[in-house]
């Protein structure tokens, strides 16, 4: 929505095709409602991918053929259909790649390397990426993974890196003494370690329960796990079995409470599942940085997450199953408060300088101006 708002100021008429309910009018934007995303099961997820894509393309065909399309890689089926529209109508399009399919499914072992569907999917993706005016992705390691799909002569001019962004005015540090969320959950005197986001296959945080178990004798630490997903019930069962009173599970927070919940974290946990390190970059990274949290990355180096942590000196990255390393990192934050404060300060400053909304949505505006 932030991208739509910022781009709409430079375009006479913008069409937004979305399955999400939009509760406000935006000047120069015509909102076209298409089927919403249903992720309650694998079957419903795939069905909603297909249904969304078909209806979205039907709506695109009603728009003039000289109107360029910005298509997001999720759902992946939509990219193939937009490519088909380009073949039929010569309608230009840009691809914004959040997750690299089908490589992500192979990394998560959903598809095996010998699966014929994998090879067919890659063929379709190669055609779709090469017909795009630009292919935009979130980090340099992701760009490296995408290069295999692009013709050598075109990839330098066609492949662009624009990180996701954060509104650094809306998301900012808030002292726990003045933070209603922190007060409600009694975090004022705690060193709060927080994971906030989807709890699923590509964001593996199972290690946190073992880390909390190791640190249960140090009452200063408290772990807040916020969100929902496939692994959540298993984490709750394990925490209950171990009788961990230093772990609190919460559901996703509403729009009003979300900035305050993020600002409660002294240390924000950002994870990338083993096998998909160079295929995604969690946008929650920049929200945590804007809120002034130090980062504890759980990923196999090197990747865009570990690069951000090292480049801006805002935390520590350990392997996704390295309990000892995670415990050592958190104890370092506790014992060396100057180091913790320095990481938190570096996070906030990097978010403002490199990952702000104005800076990064502006890069999209420049690309659209070239079409």
Secondary structure, DSSP 8 states (H G I E B T S, - for coil): -HHHHHHHTT-S-EEEEESS---S--TTEEEEE------SSHHHHHHHHHHHHHHHHHHHTTS-TTS-EEEESSSHHHHHHHHHHHHHH---EEEEESS-TTHHHHHTTSS-TT-HHHHHHHHHHHHHHHHSSEEEESSHHHHHHHGGGS-HHHHHHHEEE----B-TTTS----GGG-HHHHHTT-TTSEEEEEES--STTS--THHHHHHHHTTT-TTEEEEEE---TTHHHHHHHHHHTT-TTEEEE----HHHHHHHHHT-SEEEEE--TT-TTS---THHHHHHHTT-EEEEES-SSSHHHHHHHHTT-EEEE-TT-HHHHHHHHHHHHH-HHHHHHHHHHHHHHHHHHSBHHHHHHHHHHHHHT-
